[in-house]
């Protein structure tokens, strides 16, 4: 009977370990993404207004652009 109990209990424990790992990976990805976005914002703030205009954003739009709330205008390709 104990062999049957171990066989039944083991898959449940394995699922929990997998779930905890996925949660940890998701948290790590969120923290890493936060620092990448903060770095991008800092880099864009160091640019002058003319460089930002060339990119297609105003200084007041930097954070929104980094977050993905502002889409950059499509640039025509030269053939």
mmJSON file of the N, C-alpha and C atoms, coordinates in Angstrom:
{"data_MODEL":{"atom_site":{
"group_PDB":["ATOM","ATOM","ATOM","ATOM","ATOM","ATOM","ATOM","ATOM","ATOM","ATOM","ATOM","ATOM","ATOM","ATOM","ATOM","ATOM","ATOM","ATOM","ATOM","ATOM","ATOM","ATOM","ATOM","ATOM","ATOM","ATOM","ATOM","ATOM","ATOM","ATOM","ATOM","ATOM","ATOM","ATOM","ATOM","ATOM","ATOM","ATOM","ATOM","ATOM","ATOM","ATOM","ATOM","ATOM","ATOM","ATOM","ATOM","ATOM","ATOM","ATOM","ATOM","ATOM","ATOM","ATOM","ATOM","ATOM","ATOM","ATOM","ATOM","ATOM","ATOM","ATOM","ATOM","ATOM","ATOM","ATOM","ATOM","ATOM","ATOM","ATOM","ATOM","ATOM","ATOM","ATOM","ATOM","ATOM","ATOM","ATOM","ATOM","ATOM","ATOM","ATOM","ATOM","ATOM","ATOM","ATOM","ATOM","ATOM","ATOM","ATOM","ATOM","ATOM","ATOM","ATOM","ATOM","ATOM","ATOM","ATOM","ATOM","ATOM","ATOM","ATOM","ATOM","ATOM","ATOM","ATOM","ATOM","ATOM","ATOM","ATOM","ATOM","ATOM","ATOM","ATOM","ATOM","ATOM","ATOM","ATOM","ATOM","ATOM","ATOM","ATOM","ATOM","ATOM","ATOM","ATOM","ATOM","ATOM","ATOM","ATOM","ATOM","ATOM","ATOM","ATOM","ATOM","ATOM","ATOM","ATOM","ATOM","ATOM","ATOM","ATOM","ATOM","ATOM","ATOM","ATOM","ATOM","ATOM","ATOM","ATOM","ATOM","ATOM","ATOM","ATOM","ATOM","ATOM","ATOM","ATOM","ATOM","ATOM","ATOM","ATOM","ATOM","ATOM","ATOM","ATOM","ATOM","ATOM","ATOM","ATOM","ATOM","ATOM","ATOM","ATOM","ATOM","ATOM","ATOM","ATOM","ATOM","ATOM","ATOM","ATOM","ATOM","ATOM","ATOM","ATOM","ATOM","ATOM","ATOM","ATOM","ATOM","ATOM","ATOM","ATOM","ATOM","ATOM","ATOM","ATOM","ATOM","ATOM","ATOM","ATOM","ATOM","ATOM","ATOM","ATOM","ATOM","ATOM","ATOM","ATOM","ATOM","ATOM","ATOM","ATOM","ATOM","ATOM","ATOM","ATOM","ATOM","ATOM","ATOM","ATOM","ATOM","ATOM","ATOM","ATOM","ATOM","ATOM","ATOM","ATOM","ATOM","ATOM","ATOM","ATOM","ATOM","ATOM","ATOM"],
"id":[1,2,3,4,5,6,7,8,9,10,11,12,13,14,15,16,17,18,19,20,21,22,23,24,25,26,27,28,29,30,31,32,33,34,35,36,37,38,39,40,41,42,43,44,45,46,47,48,49,50,51,52,53,54,55,56,57,58,59,60,61,62,63,64,65,66,67,68,69,70,71,72,73,74,75,76,77,78,79,80,81,82,83,84,85,86,87,88,89,90,91,92,93,94,95,96,97,98,99,100,101,102,103,104,105,106,107,108,109,110,111,112,113,114,115,116,117,118,119,120,121,122,123,124,125,126,127,128,129,130,131,132,133,134,135,136,137,138,139,140,141,142,143,144,145,146,147,148,149,150,151,152,153,154,155,156,157,158,159,160,161,162,163,164,165,166,167,168,169,170,171,172,173,174,175,176,177,178,179,180,181,182,183,184,185,186,187,188,189,190,191,192,193,194,195,196,197,198,199,200,201,202,203,204,205,206,207,208,209,210,211,212,213,214,215,216,217,218,219,220,221,222,223,224,225,226,227,228,229,230,231,232,233,234,235,236,237],
"type_symbol":["N","C","C","N","C","C","N","C","C","N","C","C","N","C","C","N","C","C","N","C","C","N","C","C","N","C","C","N","C","C","N","C","C","N","C","C","N","C","C","N","C","C","N","C","C","N","C","C","N","C","C","N","C","C","N","C","C","N","C","C","N","C","C","N","C","C","N","C","C","N","C","C","N","C","C","N","C","C","N","C","C","N","C","C","N","C","C","N","C","C","N","C","C","N","C","C","N","C","C","N","C","C","N","C","C","N","C","C","N","C","C","N","C","C","N","C","C","N","C","C","N","C","C","N","C","C","N","C","C","N","C","C","N","C","C","N","C","C","N","C","C","N","C","C","N","C","C","N","C","C","N","C","C","N","C","C","N","C","C","N","C","C","N","C","C","N","C","C","N","C","C","N","C","C","N","C","C","N","C","C","N","C","C","N","C","C","N","C","C","N","C","C","N","C","C","N","C","C","N","C","C","N","C","C","N","C","C","N","C","C","N","C","C","N","C","C","N","C","C","N","C","C","N","C","C","N","C","C","N","C","C","N","C","C","N","C","C"],
"label_atom_id":["N","CA","C","N","CA","C","N","CA","C","N","CA","C","N","CA","C","N","CA","C","N","CA","C","N","CA","C","N","CA","C","N","CA","C","N","CA","C","N","CA","C","N","CA","C","N","CA","C","N","CA","C","N","CA","C","N","CA","C","N","CA","C","N","CA","C","N","CA","C","N","CA","C","N","CA","C","N","CA","C","N","CA","C","N","CA","C","N","CA","C","N","CA","C","N","CA","C","N","CA","C","N","CA","C","N","CA","C","N","CA","C","N","CA","C","N","CA","C","N","CA","C","N","CA","C","N","CA","C","N","CA","C","N","CA","C","N","CA","C","N","CA","C","N","CA","C","N","CA","C","N","CA","C","N","CA","C","N","CA","C","N","CA","C","N","CA","C","N","CA","C","N","CA","C","N","CA","C","N","CA","C","N","CA","C","N","CA","C","N","CA","C","N","CA","C","N","CA","C","N","CA","C","N","CA","C","N","CA","C","N","CA","C","N","CA","C","N","CA","C","N","CA","C","N","CA","C","N","CA","C","N","CA","C","N","CA","C","N","CA","C","N","CA","C","N","CA","C","N","CA","C","N","CA","C","N","CA","C","N","CA","C","N","CA","C","N","CA","C","N","CA","C","N","CA","C"],
"label_alt_id":[null,null,null,null,null,null,null,null,null,null,null,null,null,null,null,null,null,null,null,null,null,null,null,null,null,null,null,null,null,null,null,null,null,null,null,null,null,null,null,null,null,null,null,null,null,null,null,null,null,null,null,null,null,null,null,null,null,null,null,null,null,null,null,null,null,null,null,null,null,null,null,null,null,null,null,null,null,null,null,null,null,null,null,null,null,null,null,null,null,null,null,null,null,null,null,null,null,null,null,null,null,null,null,null,null,null,null,null,null,null,null,null,null,null,null,null,null,null,null,null,null,null,null,null,null,null,null,null,null,null,null,null,null,null,null,null,null,null,null,null,null,null,null,null,null,null,null,null,null,null,null,null,null,null,null,null,null,null,null,null,null,null,null,null,null,null,null,null,null,null,null,null,null,null,null,null,null,null,null,null,null,null,null,null,null,null,null,null,null,null,null,null,null,null,null,null,null,null,null,null,null,null,null,null,null,null,null,null,null,null,null,null,null,null,null,null,null,null,null,null,null,null,null,null,null,null,null,null,null,null,null,null,null,null,null,null,null],
"label_comp_id":["UNK","UNK","UNK","UNK","UNK","UNK","UNK","UNK","UNK","UNK","UNK","UNK","UNK","UNK","UNK","UNK","UNK","UNK","UNK","UNK","UNK","UNK","UNK","UNK","UNK","UNK","UNK","UNK","UNK","UNK","UNK","UNK","UNK","UNK","UNK","UNK","UNK","UNK","UNK","UNK","UNK","UNK","UNK","UNK","UNK","UNK","UNK","UNK","UNK","UNK","UNK","UNK","UNK","UNK","UNK","UNK","UNK","UNK","UNK","UNK","UNK","UNK","UNK","UNK","UNK","UNK","UNK","UNK","UNK","UNK","UNK","UNK","UNK","UNK","UNK","UNK","UNK","UNK","UNK","UNK","UNK","UNK","UNK","UNK","UNK","UNK","UNK","UNK","UNK","UNK","UNK","UNK","UNK","UNK","UNK","UNK","UNK","UNK","UNK","UNK","UNK","UNK","UNK","UNK","UNK","UNK","UNK","UNK","UNK","UNK","UNK","UNK","UNK","UNK","UNK","UNK","UNK","UNK","UNK","UNK","UNK","UNK","UNK","UNK","UNK","UNK","UNK","UNK","UNK","UNK","UNK","UNK","UNK","UNK","UNK","UNK","UNK","UNK","UNK","UNK","UNK","UNK","UNK","UNK","UNK","UNK","UNK","UNK","UNK","UNK","UNK","UNK","UNK","UNK","UNK","UNK","UNK","UNK","UNK","UNK","UNK","UNK","UNK","UNK","UNK","UNK","UNK","UNK","UNK","UNK","UNK","UNK","UNK","UNK","UNK","UNK","UNK","UNK","UNK","UNK","UNK","UNK","UNK","UNK","UNK","UNK","UNK","UNK","UNK","UNK","UNK","UNK","UNK","UNK","UNK","UNK","UNK","UNK","UNK","UNK","UNK","UNK","UNK","UNK","UNK","UNK","UNK","UNK","UNK","UNK","UNK","UNK","UNK","UNK","UNK","UNK","UNK","UNK","UNK","UNK","UNK","UNK","UNK","UNK","UNK","UNK","UNK","UNK","UNK","UNK","UNK","UNK","UNK","UNK","UNK","UNK","UNK"],
"label_asym_id":["A","A","A","A","A","A","A","A","A","A","A","A","A","A","A","A","A","A","A","A","A","A","A","A","A","A","A","A","A","A","A","A","A","A","A","A","A","A","A","A","A","A","A","A","A","A","A","A","A","A","A","A","A","A","A","A","A","A","A","A","A","A","A","A","A","A","A","A","A","A","A","A","A","A","A","A","A","A","A","A","A","A","A","A","A","A","A","A","A","A","A","A","A","A","A","A","A","A","A","A","A","A","A","A","A","A","A","A","A","A","A","A","A","A","A","A","A","A","A","A","A","A","A","A","A","A","A","A","A","A","A","A","A","A","A","A","A","A","A","A","A","A","A","A","A","A","A","A","A","A","A","A","A","A","A","A","A","A","A","A","A","A","A","A","A","A","A","A","A","A","A","A","A","A","A","A","A","A","A","A","A","A","A","A","A","A","A","A","A","A","A","A","A","A","A","A","A","A","A","A","A","A","A","A","A","A","A","A","A","A","A","A","A","A","A","A","A","A","A","A","A","A","A","A","A","A","A","A","A","A","A","A","A","A","A","A","A"],
"label_entity_id":["1","1","1","1","1","1","1","1","1","1","1","1","1","1","1","1","1","1","1","1","1","1","1","1","1","1","1","1","1","1","1","1","1","1","1","1","1","1","1","1","1","1","1","1","1","1","1","1","1","1","1","1","1","1","1","1","1","1","1","1","1","1","1","1","1","1","1","1","1","1","1","1","1","1","1","1","1","1","1","1","1","1","1","1","1","1","1","1","1","1","1","1","1","1","1","1","1","1","1","1","1","1","1","1","1","1","1","1","1","1","1","1","1","1","1","1","1","1","1","1","1","1","1","1","1","1","1","1","1","1","1","1","1","1","1","1","1","1","1","1","1","1","1","1","1","1","1","1","1","1","1","1","1","1","1","1","1","1","1","1","1","1","1","1","1","1","1","1","1","1","1","1","1","1","1","1","1","1","1","1","1","1","1","1","1","1","1","1","1","1","1","1","1","1","1","1","1","1","1","1","1","1","1","1","1","1","1","1","1","1","1","1","1","1","1","1","1","1","1","1","1","1","1","1","1","1","1","1","1","1","1","1","1","1","1","1","1"],
"label_seq_id":[1,1,1,2,2,2,3,3,3,4,4,4,5,5,5,6,6,6,7,7,7,8,8,8,9,9,9,10,10,10,11,11,11,12,12,12,13,13,13,14,14,14,15,15,15,16,16,16,17,17,17,18,18,18,19,19,19,20,20,20,21,21,21,22,22,22,23,23,23,24,24,24,25,25,25,26,26,26,27,27,27,28,28,28,29,29,29,30,30,30,31,31,31,32,32,32,33,33,33,34,34,34,35,35,35,36,36,36,37,37,37,38,38,38,39,39,39,40,40,40,41,41,41,42,42,42,43,43,43,44,44,44,45,45,45,46,46,46,47,47,47,48,48,48,49,49,49,50,50,50,51,51,51,52,52,52,53,53,53,54,54,54,55,55,55,56,56,56,57,57,57,58,58,58,59,59,59,60,60,60,61,61,61,62,62,62,63,63,63,64,64,64,65,65,65,66,66,66,67,67,67,68,68,68,69,69,69,70,70,70,71,71,71,72,72,72,73,73,73,74,74,74,75,75,75,76,76,76,77,77,77,78,78,78,79,79,79],
"pdbx_PDB_ins_code":[null,null,null,null,null,null,null,null,null,null,null,null,null,null,null,null,null,null,null,null,null,null,null,null,null,null,null,null,null,null,null,null,null,null,null,null,null,null,null,null,null,null,null,null,null,null,null,null,null,null,null,null,null,null,null,null,null,null,null,null,null,null,null,null,null,null,null,null,null,null,null,null,null,null,null,null,null,null,null,null,null,null,null,null,null,null,null,null,null,null,null,null,null,null,null,null,null,null,null,null,null,null,null,null,null,null,null,null,null,null,null,null,null,null,null,null,null,null,null,null,null,null,null,null,null,null,null,null,null,null,null,null,null,null,null,null,null,null,null,null,null,null,null,null,null,null,null,null,null,null,null,null,null,null,null,null,null,null,null,null,null,null,null,null,null,null,null,null,null,null,null,null,null,null,null,null,null,null,null,null,null,null,null,null,null,null,null,null,null,null,null,null,null,null,null,null,null,null,null,null,null,null,null,null,null,null,null,null,null,null,null,null,null,null,null,null,null,null,null,null,null,null,null,null,null,null,null,null,null,null,null,null,null,null,null,null,null],
"Cartn_x":[0.819,0.0,0.864,1.991,2.83,3.417,3.701,4.215,3.166,1.917,0.858,0.719,0.844,0.743,1.885,3.102,4.238,4.035,3.53,3.296,2.242,1.254,0.205,0.699,1.459,1.881,3.005,3.861,5.015,4.629,3.697,3.364,2.842,2.099,1.593,2.745,3.735,4.893,5.684,5.807,6.536,5.814,4.5,3.743,3.952,4.024,4.236,5.612,6.626,7.972,8.007,7.328,7.281,6.565,5.507,4.747,5.573,6.275,7.115,8.228,8.811,9.864,9.325,8.145,7.558,7.284,6.82,6.56,7.868,8.916,10.219,10.767,10.653,11.128,10.33,9.02,8.186,8.56,8.819,9.235,10.588,11.516,12.842,12.729,11.925,11.733,11.125,10.195,9.568,10.584,11.409,12.427,13.461,13.903,14.882,14.291,13.039,12.378,12.275,12.01,11.928,13.262,14.367,15.667,16.051,15.661,15.927,15.156,13.881,13.08,13.647,14.069,14.645,15.926,16.722,17.948,17.635,16.628,16.237,15.739,14.969,14.458,15.621,16.581,17.745,18.538,18.723,19.468,18.749,17.442,16.684,16.662,16.626,16.639,17.964,19.034,20.336,20.446,19.551,19.577,19.048,19.518,18.983,17.655,16.956,15.623,15.656,16.732,16.818,16.939,17.726,17.862,16.54,15.839,14.521,13.551,13.627,12.759,13.065,14.345,14.722,14.128,14.054,13.455,11.941,11.365,9.928,9.146,9.838,9.135,9.561,8.698,9.005,9.524,10.197,10.749,9.657,8.471,7.374,6.814,7.204,6.684,7.665,8.802,9.845,9.333,8.763,8.321,7.224,6.29,5.215,5.759,6.754,7.342,8.077,8.799,9.524,8.542,7.434,6.426,5.66,5.781,5.107,3.745,3.428,2.126,2.081,3.239,3.322,4.024,3.379,4.033,4.783,5.958,6.759,6.212,6.28,5.732,6.515,5.808,6.447,7.3,8.496,9.41,9.388,9.315,9.315,10.666,10.661,11.917,12.357,13.63,14.171,14.416,13.944,14.101,15.376],
"Cartn_y":[-1.193,0.0,1.258,1.247,2.444,2.777,1.801,2.076,2.809,2.46,3.133,4.578,4.801,6.148,7.03,6.519,7.282,7.603,6.647,6.857,7.935,7.984,8.988,10.361,10.429,11.701,12.352,11.579,12.14,13.08,12.736,13.679,15.019,15.004,16.259,17.131,16.53,17.296,17.839,17.066,17.522,18.696,18.672,19.788,21.056,20.931,22.095,22.707,21.854,22.374,23.106,22.567,23.228,24.56,24.623,25.865,26.925,26.52,27.463,27.982,27.096,27.514,28.525,28.266,29.193,30.549,30.549,31.812,32.567,31.855,32.501,33.071,32.333,32.811,34.031,34.013,35.157,36.394,36.21,37.338,37.88,36.972,37.398,38.164,37.676,38.36,39.745,39.869,41.16,42.151,41.699,42.573,42.972,42.009,42.309,43.286,43.086,43.99,45.394,45.513,46.823,47.571,46.881,47.537,47.866,47.039,47.34,48.586,48.681,49.865,51.115,51.022,52.185,52.635,51.697,52.024,52.72,52.241,52.86,54.285,54.488,55.821,56.762,56.286,57.106,57.481,56.516,56.776,57.795,57.655,58.606,59.995,60.094,61.408,62.129,61.373,61.999,62.609,62.222,62.762,64.198,64.979,66.33,66.281,67.411,67.459,67.153,67.54,67.278,65.772,65.079,63.63,62.928,63.391,62.805,63.073,64.259,64.591,63.68,63.366,62.438,61.051,60.647,59.347,59.394,60.563,60.72,60.829,61.18,61.37,62.689,63.208,64.412,63.978,64.883,64.564,64.093,64.658,64.276,62.883,62.311,61.008,59.863,60.136,59.114,57.888,58.078,56.92,56.14,56.829,56.147,55.367,55.911,55.22,53.96,54.052,52.884,51.806,52.205,51.238,50.622,51.231,50.694,51.302,52.387,53.028,53.95,54.321,55.191,54.412,54.316,53.649,54.7,54.339,55.258,55.306,56.47,56.587,55.708,55.176,54.348,55.232,54.807,55.549,54.88,55.674,55.114,54.509,53.368,52.731,53.228,53.373,53.773,52.515,52.508,51.313,51.358],
"Cartn_z":[0.0,0.0,0.0,0.702,0.752,-0.614,-1.435,-2.773,-3.601,-3.433,-4.155,-3.679,-2.392,-1.839,-2.352,-2.416,-2.915,-4.395,-5.146,-6.566,-6.791,-5.949,-6.083,-5.622,-4.554,-3.974,-4.779,-5.402,-6.102,-7.248,-8.127,-9.201,-8.68,-7.586,-7.03,-6.548,-5.923,-5.455,-6.639,-7.696,-8.877,-9.527,-9.545,-10.116,-9.295,-7.989,-7.137,-7.373,-7.508,-7.765,-9.099,-10.085,-11.385,-11.313,-10.523,-10.383,-9.656,-8.613,-7.867,-8.77,-9.565,-10.489,-11.504,-12.05,-13.016,-12.385,-11.143,-10.443,-10.221,-9.82,-9.603,-10.902,-11.991,-13.286,-13.721,-13.521,-13.895,-13.076,-11.792,-10.944,-11.39,-11.668,-12.126,-13.435,-14.373,-15.646,-15.447,-14.516,-14.248,-13.677,-12.755,-12.158,-13.208,-14.004,-15.049,-16.067,-16.451,-17.388,-16.841,-15.545,-14.903,-15.05,-14.765,-14.846,-16.286,-17.229,-18.638,-19.057,-18.66,-18.998,-18.341,-17.071,-16.389,-17.082,-17.54,-18.255,-19.58,-20.285,-21.555,-21.323,-20.275,-19.95,-19.628,-18.849,-18.501,-19.75,-20.637,-21.872,-22.747,-22.878,-23.7,-23.082,-21.776,-21.117,-21.32,-21.582,-21.81,-23.209,-24.121,-25.481,-25.496,-26.467,-26.599,-27.366,-27.376,-27.99,-29.483,-30.152,-31.588,-31.871,-31.071,-31.245,-30.964,-29.94,-29.648,-30.789,-31.377,-32.503,-33.688,-33.892,-34.962,-34.728,-33.473,-33.139,-33.335,-33.097,-33.28,-31.995,-30.9,-29.631,-29.003,-28.157,-27.387,-26.015,-25.345,-24.027,-23.055,-23.179,-22.282,-22.593,-23.721,-24.129,-23.879,-23.271,-23.125,-22.375,-21.198,-20.408,-21.112,-21.734,-22.449,-23.636,-24.314,-25.46,-25.013,-23.91,-23.401,-22.947,-22.359,-21.907,-23.071,-24.256,-25.433,-25.687,-24.998,-25.169,-26.38,-26.892,-28.062,-29.159,-30.285,-31.407,-32.221,-32.632,-33.418,-34.832,-35.471,-36.826,-37.799,-38.765,-39.784,-40.675,-40.921,-41.782,-43.153,-44.196,-45.541,-45.873,-46.509,-46.9,-48.256,-48.392,-49.679,-50.508,-51.722,-52.559,-53.351],
"occupancy":[1.0,1.0,1.0,1.0,1.0,1.0,1.0,1.0,1.0,1.0,1.0,1.0,1.0,1.0,1.0,1.0,1.0,1.0,1.0,1.0,1.0,1.0,1.0,1.0,1.0,1.0,1.0,1.0,1.0,1.0,1.0,1.0,1.0,1.0,1.0,1.0,1.0,1.0,1.0,1.0,1.0,1.0,1.0,1.0,1.0,1.0,1.0,1.0,1.0,1.0,1.0,1.0,1.0,1.0,1.0,1.0,1.0,1.0,1.0,1.0,1.0,1.0,1.0,1.0,1.0,1.0,1.0,1.0,1.0,1.0,1.0,1.0,1.0,1.0,1.0,1.0,1.0,1.0,1.0,1.0,1.0,1.0,1.0,1.0,1.0,1.0,1.0,1.0,1.0,1.0,1.0,1.0,1.0,1.0,1.0,1.0,1.0,1.0,1.0,1.0,1.0,1.0,1.0,1.0,1.0,1.0,1.0,1.0,1.0,1.0,1.0,1.0,1.0,1.0,1.0,1.0,1.0,1.0,1.0,1.0,1.0,1.0,1.0,1.0,1.0,1.0,1.0,1.0,1.0,1.0,1.0,1.0,1.0,1.0,1.0,1.0,1.0,1.0,1.0,1.0,1.0,1.0,1.0,1.0,1.0,1.0,1.0,1.0,1.0,1.0,1.0,1.0,1.0,1.0,1.0,1.0,1.0,1.0,1.0,1.0,1.0,1.0,1.0,1.0,1.0,1.0,1.0,1.0,1.0,1.0,1.0,1.0,1.0,1.0,1.0,1.0,1.0,1.0,1.0,1.0,1.0,1.0,1.0,1.0,1.0,1.0,1.0,1.0,1.0,1.0,1.0,1.0,1.0,1.0,1.0,1.0,1.0,1.0,1.0,1.0,1.0,1.0,1.0,1.0,1.0,1.0,1.0,1.0,1.0,1.0,1.0,1.0,1.0,1.0,1.0,1.0,1.0,1.0,1.0,1.0,1.0,1.0,1.0,1.0,1.0,1.0,1.0,1.0,1.0,1.0,1.0,1.0,1.0,1.0,1.0,1.0,1.0],
"B_iso_or_equiv":[0.0,0.0,0.0,0.0,0.0,0.0,0.0,0.0,0.0,0.0,0.0,0.0,0.0,0.0,0.0,0.0,0.0,0.0,0.0,0.0,0.0,0.0,0.0,0.0,0.0,0.0,0.0,0.0,0.0,0.0,0.0,0.0,0.0,0.0,0.0,0.0,0.0,0.0,0.0,0.0,0.0,0.0,0.0,0.0,0.0,0.0,0.0,0.0,0.0,0.0,0.0,0.0,0.0,0.0,0.0,0.0,0.0,0.0,0.0,0.0,0.0,0.0,0.0,0.0,0.0,0.0,0.0,0.0,0.0,0.0,0.0,0.0,0.0,0.0,0.0,0.0,0.0,0.0,0.0,0.0,0.0,0.0,0.0,0.0,0.0,0.0,0.0,0.0,0.0,0.0,0.0,0.0,0.0,0.0,0.0,0.0,0.0,0.0,0.0,0.0,0.0,0.0,0.0,0.0,0.0,0.0,0.0,0.0,0.0,0.0,0.0,0.0,0.0,0.0,0.0,0.0,0.0,0.0,0.0,0.0,0.0,0.0,0.0,0.0,0.0,0.0,0.0,0.0,0.0,0.0,0.0,0.0,0.0,0.0,0.0,0.0,0.0,0.0,0.0,0.0,0.0,0.0,0.0,0.0,0.0,0.0,0.0,0.0,0.0,0.0,0.0,0.0,0.0,0.0,0.0,0.0,0.0,0.0,0.0,0.0,0.0,0.0,0.0,0.0,0.0,0.0,0.0,0.0,0.0,0.0,0.0,0.0,0.0,0.0,0.0,0.0,0.0,0.0,0.0,0.0,0.0,0.0,0.0,0.0,0.0,0.0,0.0,0.0,0.0,0.0,0.0,0.0,0.0,0.0,0.0,0.0,0.0,0.0,0.0,0.0,0.0,0.0,0.0,0.0,0.0,0.0,0.0,0.0,0.0,0.0,0.0,0.0,0.0,0.0,0.0,0.0,0.0,0.0,0.0,0.0,0.0,0.0,0.0,0.0,0.0,0.0,0.0,0.0,0.0,0.0,0.0,0.0,0.0,0.0,0.0,0.0,0.0],
"pdbx_formal_charge":[null,null,null,null,null,null,null,null,null,null,null,null,null,null,null,null,null,null,null,null,null,null,null,null,null,null,null,null,null,null,null,null,null,null,null,null,null,null,null,null,null,null,null,null,null,null,null,null,null,null,null,null,null,null,null,null,null,null,null,null,null,null,null,null,null,null,null,null,null,null,null,null,null,null,null,null,null,null,null,null,null,null,null,null,null,null,null,null,null,null,null,null,null,null,null,null,null,null,null,null,null,null,null,null,null,null,null,null,null,null,null,null,null,null,null,null,null,null,null,null,null,null,null,null,null,null,null,null,null,null,null,null,null,null,null,null,null,null,null,null,null,null,null,null,null,null,null,null,null,null,null,null,null,null,null,null,null,null,null,null,null,null,null,null,null,null,null,null,null,null,null,null,null,null,null,null,null,null,null,null,null,null,null,null,null,null,null,null,null,null,null,null,null,null,null,null,null,null,null,null,null,null,null,null,null,null,null,null,null,null,null,null,null,null,null,null,null,null,null,null,null,null,null,null,null,null,null,null,null,null,null,null,null,null,null,null,null],
"auth_seq_id":[1,1,1,2,2,2,3,3,3,4,4,4,5,5,5,6,6,6,7,7,7,8,8,8,9,9,9,10,10,10,11,11,11,12,12,12,13,13,13,14,14,14,15,15,15,16,16,16,17,17,17,18,18,18,19,19,19,20,20,20,21,21,21,22,22,22,23,23,23,24,24,24,25,25,25,26,26,26,27,27,27,28,28,28,29,29,29,30,30,30,31,31,31,32,32,32,33,33,33,34,34,34,35,35,35,36,36,36,37,37,37,38,38,38,39,39,39,40,40,40,41,41,41,42,42,42,43,43,43,44,44,44,45,45,45,46,46,46,47,47,47,48,48,48,49,49,49,50,50,50,51,51,51,52,52,52,53,53,53,54,54,54,55,55,55,56,56,56,57,57,57,58,58,58,59,59,59,60,60,60,61,61,61,62,62,62,63,63,63,64,64,64,65,65,65,66,66,66,67,67,67,68,68,68,69,69,69,70,70,70,71,71,71,72,72,72,73,73,73,74,74,74,75,75,75,76,76,76,77,77,77,78,78,78,79,79,79],
"auth_comp_id":["UNK","UNK","UNK","UNK","UNK","UNK","UNK","UNK","UNK","UNK","UNK","UNK","UNK","UNK","UNK","UNK","UNK","UNK","UNK","UNK","UNK","UNK","UNK","UNK","UNK","UNK","UNK","UNK","UNK","UNK","UNK","UNK","UNK","UNK","UNK","UNK","UNK","UNK","UNK","UNK","UNK","UNK","UNK","UNK","UNK","UNK","UNK","UNK","UNK","UNK","UNK","UNK","UNK","UNK","UNK","UNK","UNK","UNK","UNK","UNK","UNK","UNK","UNK","UNK","UNK","UNK","UNK","UNK","UNK","UNK","UNK","UNK","UNK","UNK","UNK","UNK","UNK","UNK","UNK","UNK","UNK","UNK","UNK","UNK","UNK","UNK","UNK","UNK","UNK","UNK","UNK","UNK","UNK","UNK","UNK","UNK","UNK","UNK","UNK","UNK","UNK","UNK","UNK","UNK","UNK","UNK","UNK","UNK","UNK","UNK","UNK","UNK","UNK","UNK","UNK","UNK","UNK","UNK","UNK","UNK","UNK","UNK","UNK","UNK","UNK","UNK","UNK","UNK","UNK","UNK","UNK","UNK","UNK","UNK","UNK","UNK","UNK","UNK","UNK","UNK","UNK","UNK","UNK","UNK","UNK","UNK","UNK","UNK","UNK","UNK","UNK","UNK","UNK","UNK","UNK","UNK","UNK","UNK","UNK","UNK","UNK","UNK","UNK","UNK","UNK","UNK","UNK","UNK","UNK","UNK","UNK","UNK","UNK","UNK","UNK","UNK","UNK","UNK","UNK","UNK","UNK","UNK","UNK","UNK","UNK","UNK","UNK","UNK","UNK","UNK","UNK","UNK","UNK","UNK","UNK","UNK","UNK","UNK","UNK","UNK","UNK","UNK","UNK","UNK","UNK","UNK","UNK","UNK","UNK","UNK","UNK","UNK","UNK","UNK","UNK","UNK","UNK","UNK","UNK","UNK","UNK","UNK","UNK","UNK","UNK","UNK","UNK","UNK","UNK","UNK","UNK","UNK","UNK","UNK","UNK","UNK","UNK"],
"auth_asym_id":["A","A","A","A","A","A","A","A","A","A","A","A","A","A","A","A","A","A","A","A","A","A","A","A","A","A","A","A","A","A","A","A","A","A","A","A","A","A","A","A","A","A","A","A","A","A","A","A","A","A","A","A","A","A","A","A","A","A","A","A","A","A","A","A","A","A","A","A","A","A","A","A","A","A","A","A","A","A","A","A","A","A","A","A","A","A","A","A","A","A","A","A","A","A","A","A","A","A","A","A","A","A","A","A","A","A","A","A","A","A","A","A","A","A","A","A","A","A","A","A","A","A","A","A","A","A","A","A","A","A","A","A","A","A","A","A","A","A","A","A","A","A","A","A","A","A","A","A","A","A","A","A","A","A","A","A","A","A","A","A","A","A","A","A","A","A","A","A","A","A","A","A","A","A","A","A","A","A","A","A","A","A","A","A","A","A","A","A","A","A","A","A","A","A","A","A","A","A","A","A","A","A","A","A","A","A","A","A","A","A","A","A","A","A","A","A","A","A","A","A","A","A","A","A","A","A","A","A","A","A","A","A","A","A","A","A","A"],
"auth_atom_id":["N","CA","C","N","CA","C","N","CA","C","N","CA","C","N","CA","C","N","CA","C","N","CA","C","N","CA","C","N","CA","C","N","CA","C","N","CA","C","N","CA","C","N","CA","C","N","CA","C","N","CA","C","N","CA","C","N","CA","C","N","CA","C","N","CA","C","N","CA","C","N","CA","C","N","CA","C","N","CA","C","N","CA","C","N","CA","C","N","CA","C","N","CA","C","N","CA","C","N","CA","C","N","CA","C","N","CA","C","N","CA","C","N","CA","C","N","CA","C","N","CA","C","N","CA","C","N","CA","C","N","CA","C","N","CA","C","N","CA","C","N","CA","C","N","CA","C","N","CA","C","N","CA","C","N","CA","C","N","CA","C","N","CA","C","N","CA","C","N","CA","C","N","CA","C","N","CA","C","N","CA","C","N","CA","C","N","CA","C","N","CA","C","N","CA","C","N","CA","C","N","CA","C","N","CA","C","N","CA","C","N","CA","C","N","CA","C","N","CA","C","N","CA","C","N","CA","C","N","CA","C","N","CA","C","N","CA","C","N","CA","C","N","CA","C","N","CA","C","N","CA","C","N","CA","C","N","CA","C","N","CA","C","N","CA","C","N","CA","C","N","CA","C","N","CA","C"],
"pdbx_PDB_model_num":[1,1,1,1,1,1,1,1,1,1,1,1,1,1,1,1,1,1,1,1,1,1,1,1,1,1,1,1,1,1,1,1,1,1,1,1,1,1,1,1,1,1,1,1,1,1,1,1,1,1,1,1,1,1,1,1,1,1,1,1,1,1,1,1,1,1,1,1,1,1,1,1,1,1,1,1,1,1,1,1,1,1,1,1,1,1,1,1,1,1,1,1,1,1,1,1,1,1,1,1,1,1,1,1,1,1,1,1,1,1,1,1,1,1,1,1,1,1,1,1,1,1,1,1,1,1,1,1,1,1,1,1,1,1,1,1,1,1,1,1,1,1,1,1,1,1,1,1,1,1,1,1,1,1,1,1,1,1,1,1,1,1,1,1,1,1,1,1,1,1,1,1,1,1,1,1,1,1,1,1,1,1,1,1,1,1,1,1,1,1,1,1,1,1,1,1,1,1,1,1,1,1,1,1,1,1,1,1,1,1,1,1,1,1,1,1,1,1,1,1,1,1,1,1,1,1,1,1,1,1,1,1,1,1,1,1,1]
}}}
